[in-house]
Amino acid sequence: VIPISRQLGIPAVFLGTGEGYHDLRPFNRAEYLKELLDIQ
C-alpha cells in the first residue's frame, strides 16, 4: 500500500490504512475515486 500511495503522490492514510481519513467519516468509494482522480 505504501508504494502505491507514493506512486500516486498521496498520503497512505487516504488508502484506508487504519487511522486518518477513513476514520473521519463513513467511506464513500465514489467520492473517494472522484477526489483521487480529480473528476469534475
N, CA, C and O atoms as a GROMACS GRO file, in nm:
protein
  160
    1VAL      N    1   0.083  -0.121   0.000
    1VAL     CA    2   0.000   0.000   0.000
    1VAL      C    3   0.087   0.126   0.000
    1VAL      O    4   0.056   0.222  -0.070
    2ILE      N    5   0.193   0.126   0.077
    2ILE     CA    6   0.278   0.244   0.084
    2ILE      C    7   0.340   0.278  -0.052
    2ILE      O    8   0.336   0.395  -0.092
    3PRO      N    9   0.396   0.180  -0.126
    3PRO     CA   10   0.448   0.213  -0.259
    3PRO      C   11   0.341   0.268  -0.352
    3PRO      O   12   0.369   0.357  -0.434
    4ILE      N   13   0.219   0.218  -0.342
    4ILE     CA   14   0.109   0.269  -0.424
    4ILE      C   15   0.082   0.414  -0.390
    4ILE      O   16   0.067   0.497  -0.480
    5SER      N   17   0.077   0.446  -0.262
    5SER     CA   18   0.050   0.584  -0.223
    5SER      C   19   0.162   0.677  -0.267
    5SER      O   20   0.137   0.791  -0.305
    6ARG      N   21   0.285   0.628  -0.263
    6ARG     CA   22   0.397   0.711  -0.309
    6ARG      C   23   0.387   0.734  -0.459
    6ARG      O   24   0.414   0.844  -0.507
    7GLN      N   25   0.349   0.631  -0.533
    7GLN     CA   26   0.337   0.644  -0.678
    7GLN      C   27   0.228   0.743  -0.714
    7GLN      O   28   0.242   0.820  -0.809
    8LEU      N   29   0.118   0.741  -0.639
    8LEU     CA   30   0.008   0.832  -0.666
    8LEU      C   31   0.030   0.970  -0.606
    8LEU      O   32  -0.039   1.066  -0.641
    9GLY      N   33   0.127   0.979  -0.516
    9GLY     CA   34   0.158   1.107  -0.455
    9GLY      C   35   0.058   1.150  -0.349
    9GLY      O   36   0.037   1.270  -0.328
   10ILE      N   37  -0.003   1.053  -0.281
   10ILE     CA   38  -0.098   1.085  -0.175
   10ILE      C   39  -0.055   1.016  -0.046
   10ILE      O   40   0.015   0.915  -0.050
   11PRO      N   41  -0.095   1.070   0.069
   11PRO     CA   42  -0.063   1.005   0.196
   11PRO      C   43  -0.126   0.867   0.206
   11PRO      O   44  -0.235   0.844   0.154
   12ALA      N   45  -0.058   0.775   0.271
   12ALA     CA   46  -0.107   0.638   0.284
   12ALA      C   47  -0.243   0.633   0.354
   12ALA      O   48  -0.322   0.542   0.327
   13VAL      N   49  -0.270   0.728   0.444
   13VAL     CA   50  -0.397   0.725   0.517
   13VAL      C   51  -0.516   0.736   0.422
   13VAL      O   52  -0.625   0.689   0.455
   14PHE      N   53  -0.497   0.798   0.306
   14PHE     CA   54  -0.607   0.811   0.212
   14PHE      C   55  -0.643   0.678   0.146
   14PHE      O   56  -0.749   0.667   0.084
   15LEU      N   57  -0.558   0.578   0.160
   15LEU     CA   58  -0.588   0.446   0.106
   15LEU      C   59  -0.654   0.357   0.210
   15LEU      O   60  -0.667   0.236   0.189
   16GLY      N   61  -0.697   0.414   0.320
   16GLY     CA   62  -0.770   0.339   0.422
   16GLY      C   63  -0.680   0.246   0.500
   16GLY      O   64  -0.717   0.131   0.526
   17THR      N   65  -0.564   0.292   0.539
   17THR     CA   66  -0.469   0.207   0.611
   17THR      C   67  -0.482   0.223   0.762
   17THR      O   68  -0.382   0.222   0.833
   18GLY      N   69  -0.604   0.238   0.809
   18GLY     CA   70  -0.624   0.247   0.954
   18GLY      C   71  -0.670   0.385   0.994
   18GLY      O   72  -0.775   0.432   0.949
   19GLU      N   73  -0.593   0.450   1.080
   19GLU     CA   74  -0.631   0.581   1.130
   19GLU      C   75  -0.614   0.688   1.022
   19GLU      O   76  -0.537   0.672   0.928
   20GLY      N   77  -0.687   0.794   1.039
   20GLY     CA   78  -0.676   0.904   0.944
   20GLY      C   79  -0.808   0.928   0.873
   20GLY      O   80  -0.914   0.925   0.935
   21TYR      N   81  -0.801   0.953   0.746
   21TYR     CA   82  -0.918   0.988   0.665
   21TYR      C   83  -1.031   0.887   0.679
   21TYR      O   84  -1.148   0.926   0.691
   22HIS      N   85  -0.998   0.758   0.678
   22HIS     CA   86  -1.101   0.654   0.684
   22HIS      C   87  -1.184   0.663   0.813
   22HIS      O   88  -1.302   0.627   0.814
   23ASP      N   89  -1.123   0.710   0.919
   23ASP     CA   90  -1.193   0.716   1.047
   23ASP      C   91  -1.273   0.846   1.066
   23ASP      O   92  -1.352   0.856   1.160
   24LEU      N   93  -1.253   0.942   0.979
   24LEU     CA   94  -1.320   1.071   0.996
   24LEU      C   95  -1.469   1.064   0.962
   24LEU      O   96  -1.550   1.134   1.022
   25ARG      N   97  -1.504   0.980   0.866
   25ARG     CA   98  -1.644   0.966   0.825
   25ARG      C   99  -1.659   0.835   0.749
   25ARG      O  100  -1.558   0.775   0.710
   26PRO      N  101  -1.782   0.790   0.727
   26PRO     CA  102  -1.802   0.666   0.652
   26PRO      C  103  -1.736   0.674   0.514
   26PRO      O  104  -1.741   0.778   0.447
   27PHE      N  105  -1.675   0.565   0.473
   27PHE     CA  106  -1.604   0.561   0.345
   27PHE      C  107  -1.703   0.564   0.229
   27PHE      O  108  -1.795   0.484   0.223
   28ASN      N  109  -1.682   0.657   0.138
   28ASN     CA  110  -1.767   0.670   0.020
   28ASN      C  111  -1.678   0.648  -0.101
   28ASN      O  112  -1.601   0.735  -0.139
   29ARG      N  113  -1.690   0.529  -0.162
   29ARG     CA  114  -1.599   0.492  -0.270
   29ARG      C  115  -1.609   0.587  -0.389
   29ARG      O  116  -1.507   0.626  -0.445
   30ALA      N  117  -1.730   0.623  -0.428
   30ALA     CA  118  -1.748   0.712  -0.543
   30ALA      C  119  -1.683   0.849  -0.517
   30ALA      O  120  -1.616   0.905  -0.603
   31GLU      N  121  -1.705   0.901  -0.396
   31GLU     CA  122  -1.645   1.030  -0.360
   31GLU      C  123  -1.493   1.020  -0.354
   31GLU      O  124  -1.422   1.110  -0.398
   32TYR      N  125  -1.445   0.909  -0.298
   32TYR     CA  126  -1.300   0.887  -0.289
   32TYR      C  127  -1.237   0.884  -0.428
   32TYR      O  128  -1.135   0.949  -0.451
   33LEU      N  129  -1.298   0.809  -0.518
   33LEU     CA  130  -1.244   0.799  -0.654
   33LEU      C  131  -1.252   0.933  -0.726
   33LEU      O  132  -1.161   0.969  -0.802
   34LYS      N  133  -1.360   1.005  -0.704
   34LYS     CA  134  -1.375   1.137  -0.766
   34LYS      C  135  -1.262   1.230  -0.723
   34LYS      O  136  -1.200   1.297  -0.806
   35GLU      N  137  -1.234   1.233  -0.592
   35GLU     CA  138  -1.126   1.318  -0.541
   35GLU      C  139  -0.989   1.267  -0.585
   35GLU      O  140  -0.901   1.345  -0.619
   36LEU      N  141  -0.973   1.135  -0.583
   36LEU     CA  142  -0.845   1.076  -0.620
   36LEU      C  143  -0.811   1.105  -0.765
   36LEU      O  144  -0.697   1.139  -0.797
   37LEU      N  145  -0.910   1.093  -0.852
   37LEU     CA  146  -0.887   1.111  -0.996
   37LEU      C  147  -0.915   1.254  -1.041
   37LEU      O  148  -0.895   1.287  -1.158
   38ASP      N  149  -0.961   1.338  -0.949
   38ASP     CA  150  -0.991   1.479  -0.977
   38ASP      C  151  -1.091   1.491  -1.092
   38ASP      O  152  -1.070   1.567  -1.186
   39ILE      N  153  -1.200   1.416  -1.081
   39ILE     CA  154  -1.305   1.420  -1.182
   39ILE      C  155  -1.394   1.541  -1.157
   39ILE      O  156  -1.437   1.565  -1.044
   40GLN      N  157  -1.421   1.616  -1.260
   40GLN     CA  158  -1.507   1.734  -1.247
   40GLN      C  159  -1.653   1.695  -1.254
   40GLN      O  160  -1.741   1.781  -1.246
   0.00000   0.00000   0.00000
